[in-house]
Amino acid sequence: MKNIRMTVCGAGRRGKSLCQNVFSVMKDVEVVGIADIVPDTANGVADMMLEKTGKRPAVYSSYLEMF
């Protein structure tokens, strides 16, 4: 089965929680991008995903840039 490649728009409480508690434990889901207007917030979630999954999503400052 192929992995589902996802992006996350917004790395605040809800986006971080989804990545930490849902996407990081789903074996067939790969978060490939995170967009947030606050670079430190997006980078923090990307680093957390790297620790949990071994893969670091790309970070974007705009959802338009990500898509």
Helices and strands as residue ranges (DSSP letters): E 4-9, H 13-18, I 19-23, E 29-35, H 39-53, E 58-60, H 63-66
